Amino acid sequence: MPTPPFPLAQPPRLKLSGVELVSTGIQAPHDACCSPANATRTNVGRRARLSELDSHLHCSIIGTCLSTHELRKLVPKFAGLDQRDASDLEIHHTAVELAIAGGPGAKALHKLLDDRYAVAIRRFDKAADDLELLSLWDDALKSGDIPPAYWALMTHPLTTMPVRQKAFGELHMLSHLVGAANRADIRRLVALEEENAALKEKIERQQSRMQQLAIERDASVAALNEQTARLQSNPLPADANGLEAEVRQLREWLAVADQRVALHMSRREAAEQRIQQEQDTITALRGSRDHALALLKLVQSECDALERATVDAVDASNGTGLRRASLVGVHGKRIVYVGGRPGSNAALKRLVGAAGGELLVHDGGVEDRKGLLAAALPGADFVVFPVDCVDHDSINTLKRICERHGIDYHPLRTASVASFVELIARLHPGHVAQLSNPPPSAFCLRHG
């Protein structure tokens, strides 16, 4: 998220439409990167246009209120981007630049936002002052319907700088709730396991009770059958009416017992179905958690390797003359890279060349003839290919040729530079210790 368009610490006291806001007492910094842009509006009686807002707000508005799919259809019409090959970051960055520059691109973005959130704009138009605007914004935060309310609030004619500061800050803090959501899933898994154990114990008690009731019912049926047989074999005594009433009472009691047994059986079946559903849910959650942890570990290793390669490239450009261990494994090596994207392939060529190696790229048959693949592989030290950006026919051909010539081949998770750098570090375990202890990052969470 870019630098906020206002100082991060408020003045000691701030009044907003008669309501006094108490600050934290921390003095605002005077860094140039934290100062708001001098955006002015000539007509305050109408809603603000997207290009008239502070340039630091455009990133949060476009990233929150518009999806990548919508931007991918609109932005290439006003910028020289390939709608298919451009990354999500490039699309988002270009959209922010269009919004800052104004012109047709900013007007198209503004119209798209107005058309999509027309209902929220009409709802916010009813607000008479900034307190009512904040009330509507708080309601949107509670209901989770944030994008429409954010756009309507930022462009409302009565919105003041303190109101925009409050909305921007609360939207920024929502990004920190992603990690909390993962922890909530773990707590829910633990709660489900405890509930599962309690249900199992309850079912065991119910089964024991049902067995006892079944034994009592069988004994009662046997006693009734014996008494019925005895009455049928012997002539009715003088008090036959009393015996018939007793038999009716016993039959009624037996019917009630059968109903109770049927009720407990239905409850047991329902409990068994529920516990099976809970077990399936727990299994799915565990699988999802394990997959997420594995992917997180892999991405972390790629990030560490890429950070080390970036530091090496910076040291080399500064003329320190020191050779780091991140890509030393490619020194003097001839590597064939099949597939990938033109941008990342060019970056990989520069990295391998700077490390003293040679990288030969074949796109798998998009522009290069597939017949050249068989001629490029012999003589290579090893072959790599990204599984997400190469066709199956090229992979099968590559495997056959590599097995024929005894050449090692390694698949990559993605066509990114990070996946390639992580593979090189993994192929040379002697350098993993350096990758596992990267230098402290020089990135500032506040100034970038």
NORPEHU-V750369 format. One record per backbone hydrogen bond with DSSP energy under -0.5 kcal/mol. NH is the residue of the N-H (numbers start at 0). CO is the residue of the C=O. E is the energy in kcal/mol with one decimal. If there is no record, write none. Layout:
<<NH;CO;E> <NH;CO;E>>
This chain:
<<5;3;-1.0> <13;20;-1.8> <15;18;-3.3> <16;14;-0.5> <18;15;-1.3> <19;17;-0.5> <20;13;-4.0> <22;11;-1.6> <33;30;-0.9> <34;31;-0.9> <38;36;-2.0> <39;37;-0.5> <45;42;-0.7> <47;154;-1.8> <51;48;-0.8> <52;48;-0.8> <52;49;-0.8> <56;53;-2.0> <57;53;-0.5> <57;54;-0.7> <60;56;-2.1> <61;57;-2.7> <62;58;-2.4> <63;59;-1.6> <64;60;-2.8> <65;61;-1.5> <70;66;-2.1> <71;67;-2.6> <72;68;-1.1> <73;69;-1.5> <74;70;-2.7> <76;73;-1.4> <77;74;-2.1> <78;74;-0.8> <80;78;-2.1> <82;80;-0.6> <85;81;-2.2> <90;86;-2.3> <91;87;-2.6> <92;88;-3.0> <93;89;-2.6> <94;90;-2.1> <95;91;-2.1> <96;92;-2.1> <97;93;-2.5> <98;94;-2.1> <99;95;-2.2> <100;96;-2.6> <101;97;-1.4> <105;101;-0.6> <106;102;-2.1> <107;103;-2.7> <108;104;-2.2> <109;105;-2.6> <110;106;-2.6> <111;107;-2.3> <112;108;-2.2> <113;109;-2.5> <114;110;-2.7> <115;111;-2.0> <116;112;-2.2> <117;114;-0.7> <120;116;-2.1> <121;117;-2.2> <122;118;-1.9> <123;119;-2.4> <124;120;-1.8> <125;121;-0.5> <125;122;-0.8> <126;123;-1.8> <132;128;-1.6> <133;129;-2.4> <134;130;-2.0> <135;131;-2.3> <136;132;-2.2> <137;133;-2.6> <138;134;-2.1> <139;135;-1.8> <140;136;-2.1> <141;137;-2.1> <142;138;-2.1> <143;139;-1.4> <144;139;-0.9> <145;143;-1.5> <148;144;-0.8> <149;145;-2.7> <150;146;-2.0> <151;147;-2.3> <152;148;-2.4> <153;149;-2.4> <154;150;-1.5> <155;152;-1.0> <158;155;-1.4> <163;159;-2.2> <164;160;-2.6> <165;161;-2.2> <166;162;-2.3> <167;163;-2.8> <168;164;-2.5> <169;165;-2.3> <170;166;-2.3> <171;167;-2.1> <172;168;-2.0> <173;169;-1.1> <174;170;-0.7> <174;171;-1.0> <175;172;-1.1> <176;173;-1.7> <177;174;-1.0> <179;175;-0.6> <180;176;-1.8> <181;177;-1.4> <182;178;-1.9> <183;179;-2.1> <184;180;-1.8> <185;181;-1.6> <186;182;-2.3> <187;183;-2.4> <188;184;-2.1> <189;185;-2.2> <190;186;-2.4> <191;187;-2.5> <192;188;-2.1> <193;189;-2.1> <194;190;-2.5> <195;191;-2.5> <196;192;-2.1> <197;193;-2.2> <198;194;-2.5> <199;195;-2.3> <200;196;-2.1> <201;197;-2.3> <202;198;-2.7> <203;199;-2.2> <204;200;-2.0> <205;201;-2.4> <206;202;-2.9> <207;203;-2.2> <208;204;-2.4> <209;205;-2.8> <210;206;-2.4> <211;207;-2.0> <212;208;-2.5> <213;209;-2.6> <214;210;-2.3> <215;211;-2.4> <216;212;-2.7> <217;213;-2.7> <218;214;-2.4> <219;215;-2.3> <220;216;-2.9> <221;217;-2.6> <222;218;-2.4> <223;219;-2.6> <224;220;-3.0> <225;221;-2.5> <226;222;-2.5> <227;223;-2.8> <228;224;-2.5> <229;225;-2.2> <230;226;-2.3> <231;227;-2.5> <232;228;-2.1> <233;229;-1.7> <239;236;-0.9> <239;237;-0.5> <242;238;-1.5> <243;239;-2.6> <244;240;-2.1> <245;241;-1.9> <246;242;-2.4> <247;243;-2.4> <248;244;-2.2> <249;245;-2.4> <250;246;-2.5> <251;247;-2.4> <252;248;-2.3> <253;249;-2.3> <254;250;-2.4> <255;251;-2.3> <256;252;-2.2> <257;253;-2.3> <258;254;-2.1> <259;255;-2.2> <260;256;-2.3> <261;257;-2.5> <262;258;-2.4> <263;259;-2.4> <264;260;-2.3> <265;261;-2.3> <266;262;-2.2> <267;263;-2.3> <268;264;-2.4> <269;265;-2.4> <270;266;-2.4> <271;267;-2.5> <272;268;-2.4> <273;269;-2.4> <274;270;-2.6> <275;271;-1.9> <276;272;-2.2> <277;273;-2.4> <278;274;-2.2> <279;275;-2.3> <280;276;-2.4> <281;277;-2.6> <282;278;-2.4> <283;279;-2.4> <284;280;-2.5> <285;281;-2.6> <286;282;-2.4> <287;283;-2.5> <288;284;-2.7> <289;285;-2.8> <290;286;-2.4> <291;287;-2.4> <292;288;-2.6> <293;289;-2.4> <294;290;-2.6> <295;291;-2.6> <296;292;-2.4> <297;293;-2.2> <298;294;-2.8> <299;295;-2.3> <300;296;-2.1> <301;297;-2.1> <302;298;-2.6> <303;299;-2.5> <304;300;-2.3> <305;301;-2.7> <306;302;-2.6> <307;303;-2.1> <308;304;-2.2> <309;305;-2.3> <310;306;-2.3> <311;307;-2.2> <312;308;-2.4> <313;309;-2.1> <314;310;-2.4> <315;311;-2.6> <316;312;-2.2> <317;313;-1.6> <318;315;-0.9> <319;314;-2.0> <323;321;-0.6> <329;326;-1.6> <330;327;-1.3> <331;355;-2.8> <332;329;-2.3> <334;332;-0.6> <334;357;-3.2> <335;381;-1.6> <336;334;-0.5> <336;359;-3.2> <337;335;-0.6> <337;383;-2.3> <338;336;-0.5> <338;361;-3.3> <339;388;-2.0> <344;340;-2.6> <345;341;-2.1> <346;342;-1.8> <347;343;-2.3> <348;344;-2.2> <349;345;-1.9> <350;346;-2.3> <351;347;-2.8> <352;348;-2.6> <353;349;-2.5> <354;350;-1.4> <355;352;-1.4> <356;351;-2.9> <357;332;-2.6> <359;334;-3.3> <359;357;-0.5> <360;358;-0.6> <361;336;-2.8> <371;368;-1.4> <372;369;-1.2> <373;369;-0.7> <374;370;-0.8> <375;371;-1.5> <376;372;-1.6> <377;373;-0.7> <379;376;-2.2> <380;333;-2.7> <381;333;-0.9> <382;407;-2.5> <383;335;-2.4> <384;409;-1.5> <385;337;-0.7> <386;411;-2.4> <388;385;-1.2> <394;390;-1.6> <395;391;-2.4> <396;392;-2.3> <397;393;-2.7> <398;394;-2.5> <399;395;-2.1> <400;396;-2.2> <401;397;-2.5> <402;398;-2.4> <403;399;-1.8> <404;400;-2.1> <405;401;-1.0> <406;401;-2.6> <407;380;-0.7> <409;382;-2.8> <411;384;-2.6> <419;415;-1.2> <420;416;-2.5> <421;417;-2.5> <422;418;-1.9> <423;419;-2.2> <424;420;-2.1> <425;421;-2.1> <426;422;-2.3> <427;423;-0.7> <427;424;-0.5> <430;427;-2.2> <431;428;-1.2> <434;430;-1.5> <435;431;-2.4> <436;432;-0.6> <436;433;-0.6> <444;442;-0.5> <447;443;-2.2>>
